[in-house]
Amino acid sequence: MHIQLDENTKSWIQSKGKPVSVKTMQINSCCAPPIQDLMTYLGKPKDLHNYTEVEIDDVSIFVEKHLLLNEKMTLKLMGIGIFKMITANLC
């Protein structure tokens, strides 16, 4: 898997001093089919055995193992001020 992130995103992650974790989130509802989306958060995952660590220029990214079957993932910094966060998209 190739993980792509721009310099702005990489700098922000490095400034936080923590790794980024990416996992899938299942959203179920009573009236619609389930939706699967990606969720990111700062810090190491608690269940490390389900993740693979990827290092990119001194930035650690923990990715759920089943996501590694995809060809490419893009991490992007979104938001302003204290509301900034990392989003993940599979390509």
N, C-alpha and C positions, 0 to 999 in steps of 0.2 A: 504494500500500500504506500502510495505517495501522499504525504501530508503537506499542504501548501498553506503558508501564512505570510502576510506582508510584514515589512519592517515595523510599522506602527503597532501591529498586534504583538509581534515578538518582543518589542521594547516594553509594552504594557505588562506582559506576562513576567518578564524578567524583573520589572520594578516591584512586582508583588512578592517575589521570592518564593513562590510556591509552584508546584507542577499543575498542569491542567488535566482533568479527567473527562473523558467523553464516554457516555453510555446511552443506550436506547431507553426510551420511556414509552410505555404502552398506555394509551388513553382509551378507556372503554366508556361507552355510554349506552343507555337503554334503547335509544332510537336510531342509532347510526352505527355503521361498521367501526371496528376498532382502528385507531390511528397509531402509527408508530413514528416517533420523532426522536431527534438527538438532543441530549441535554449535556451541558458542560458545567463544570464547577471547579473552583480552585482547591487544590489539595489532592493527596493520594487517596485512592479508593480503599475502603475497609477490607474488601474481599480481593486482595491483590492477585490471587490465583486465577481470577476471571479476566485479567487485563494483561496487556503487553505494553511495556514501556518503550517509547520511541524518543530518541534524543535528536533535536534539531538545534544546532548552534547554542548549546548550553540551556536549552529549554526542554524540560521533560514533559512528555504528553503520554498519559495512560489511556489506552484505547481498549474497549471491550474486545475480546479475542474474535468474536464472530464478525465484528465490523472490519477486520483485516481482510476479509474476502473481497471487499470492494476495491476498486482500482485507485480511487483518489478521494481525499477528504480535504475540504477547505475550512480553515479556522479564520474568523474575521472578528475584529473588535467593533462593537456596536454601542450606541448610546452616547450620553454626554455627562461630564462631571462625575459625580459619585454613582451614577446609574450606568456606568460602562459595564459591559459583559462580553464574553466570547460566545459566538455562535458557530455551530458546526453544520456543514452540508456535505452530503455524499454526491460524488459525480460518477 
